[in-house]
Amino acid sequence: MKFRAKLYKSKILLKLVQNMMKIHTECVMHITPKKIRFIVNSGDIEDGIQVFYDLPSESFFENEFSIQSIANNEIQFQIQLENLRRVLLSAINSNDITIRLTKKQSEPYLHFVIKSSSSTVVLYQDIPIILLTTQQLAMMTEPILPDPQVYIQMPDIKTIQNVIDKMKNLSEQLVITISMKSQLTLQVESPAGSITTHYTGLSHPLIDTNKGKDQAPDSSSAIVDIKKILKVLHIHQLKPEEVVCCIFEGKCLLFHVIIQDVSATYYLPIIIK
């Protein structure tokens, strides 16, 4: 198995890694000739937040990118995000970063060669990884869901995060309601009182579905853990171009995020009462 690549857009990748660390301490990287996928899972399937980041390989690896393996020229491995963050931070001012897969005493590592753009200094760093089989990767697929029937384009995510951050002082659970009439409602309740925030005039992006609009419900609600949704809303730091929220009753709350060349999907478990 061989892997070698010249990395650019390291600053964007650093921001993505810092955002992933809001969810969990480690991730799985799946690298193919066409796509880099980061998979982050904060717990078991029923209770944890699952995140899938997809990056086109050609947008982050230059022409020297090469990968060889018996599994369709794909590799997958587990990596500690803090280790990756440190390396990317040390390369913040470099435009010459080479990565390759290597071994030390039979243990796999990602070997980074970082050349400074302002001096002759060359920095070498190694990150230990755990190689995964294709069978192990197959256990980390996205949930199978029907076509979304209730969805909305979210307003400014930083504003939403600030509102929910104040709500968490009243309750540990948030009720989110989406109306297909361009409305979003956030609500918390406790014996001490309740807070409700309404957003109107929002848009519904075009989504191809197998069902007609006349069969779709007008609105849907879901209860989620406030601390978990606040972790997801840290995506505002990435300045996303679009964030679409979908409710799948009895299953999950889904956020689809577009950030420049990157698409990310967050699956947030729903509390069933």
Long-range contacts (C-beta under 8 A, 24 or more apart in sequence): 1-68, 1-69, 1-70, 1-75, 1-101, 1-131, 2-66, 2-67, 2-68, 2-69, 2-100, 2-101, 3-31, 3-66, 3-67, 3-68, 3-69, 3-75, 3-99, 3-100, 3-101, 4-64, 4-65, 4-66, 4-67, 4-98, 4-99, 4-100, 4-101, 5-61, 5-62, 5-64, 5-65, 5-66, 5-67, 5-98, 5-99, 5-100, 6-61, 6-62, 6-63, 6-64, 6-65, 6-96, 6-97, 6-98, 6-99, 7-60, 7-61, 7-62, 7-97, 7-98, 7-99, 8-60, 8-61, 8-62, 8-95, 8-97, 9-59, 9-60, 10-88, 10-91, 10-92, 10-94, 10-97, 11-92, 12-60, 12-260, 12-262, 13-55, 13-60, 13-88, 14-85, 14-88, 14-89, 14-92, 15-237, 15-238, 16-53, 16-55, 16-238, 16-259, 16-262, 17-81, 17-84, 17-85, 17-88, 18-85, 18-237, 19-234, 19-235, 19-237, 19-238, 20-51, 20-53, 20-81, 21-81, 21-82, 21-85, 22-231, 22-234, 23-49, 23-51, 23-231, 23-232, 24-49, 24-81, 25-80, 25-81, 25-82, 26-78, 26-79, 26-80, 26-81, 27-78, 27-79, 27-81, 28-76, 28-77, 28-78, 28-79, 28-132, 28-137, 28-140, 29-76, 29-77, 29-78, 29-79, 30-74, 30-75, 30-76, 30-137, 31-57, 31-67, 31-74, 31-75, 31-76, 32-57, 32-67, 32-72, 32-73, 32-74, 33-57, 33-65, 33-67, 33-73, 33-74, 34-58, 36-60, 36-61, 39-140, 41-140, 42-231, 45-143, 46-269, 47-269, 48-269, 49-228, 49-231, 49-232, 49-266, 49-267, 49-268, 49-269, 50-142, 50-143, 50-266, 50-267, 51-264, 51-265, 51-266, 51-267, 52-142, 52-264, 52-265, 53-262, 53-263, 53-264, 54-262, 54-263, 54-264, 55-261, 55-262, 56-261, 59-261, 60-261, 64-98, 71-134, 74-134, 75-101, 75-131, 76-131, 76-132, 76-134, 76-136, 76-137, 77-108, 77-129, 77-130, 77-131, 77-132, 78-129, 78-130, 78-132, 79-110, 79-127, 79-129, 79-130, 80-127, 80-128, 83-127, 83-128, 84-127, 86-125, 87-112, 87-114, 87-125, 87-127, 90-114, 90-123, 90-125, 91-123, 93-117, 93-118, 102-126, 142-265, 142-267, 143-251, 143-252, 143-267, 145-248, 145-251, 145-252, 145-254, 146-248, 147-207, 147-208, 147-209, 147-210, 147-211, 148-207, 148-209, 148-246, 148-247, 148-248, 148-254, 149-209, 149-211, 149-215, 149-216, 149-217, 149-220, 150-178, 150-180, 150-216, 150-217, 150-219, 150-220, 150-246, 150-247, 151-178, 151-204, 151-205, 151-207, 151-244, 151-245, 151-246, 151-247, 152-178, 152-179, 152-180, 152-182, 152-183, 152-184, 152-202, 152-203, 152-204, 152-244, 152-245, 153-202, 153-203, 153-204, 153-205, 153-242, 153-243, 153-244, 153-245, 154-184, 154-202, 154-243, 154-244, 154-245, 154-255, 155-184, 155-199, 155-202, 156-236, 157-233, 157-235, 157-236, 157-240, 157-243, 158-236, 160-186, 160-233, 161-230, 161-233, 161-234, 161-236, 163-197, 164-226, 164-229, 164-230, 164-233, 165-230, 166-195, 167-195, 167-226, 168-226, 168-227, 168-230, 170-194, 170-195, 171-226, 172-225, 172-226, 172-227, 173-223, 173-224, 173-225, 173-226, 173-271, 174-223, 174-224, 174-225, 174-226, 174-229, 175-221, 175-222, 175-223, 176-221, 176-222, 176-224, 176-229, 176-245, 176-247, 176-253, 177-219, 177-220, 177-221, 178-219, 178-220, 178-221, 178-245, 178-247, 179-218, 179-219, 180-204, 180-216, 180-217, 180-218, 180-219, 181-218, 181-219, 183-219, 184-245, 188-226, 205-242, 205-244, 220-247, 220-249, 221-247, 222-247, 222-249, 222-253, 222-270, 223-270, 223-271, 223-272, 223-273, 224-253, 224-268, 224-269, 224-270, 224-271, 225-269, 225-271, 228-268, 228-269, 229-253, 229-268, 232-266, 232-268, 235-259, 235-264, 235-266
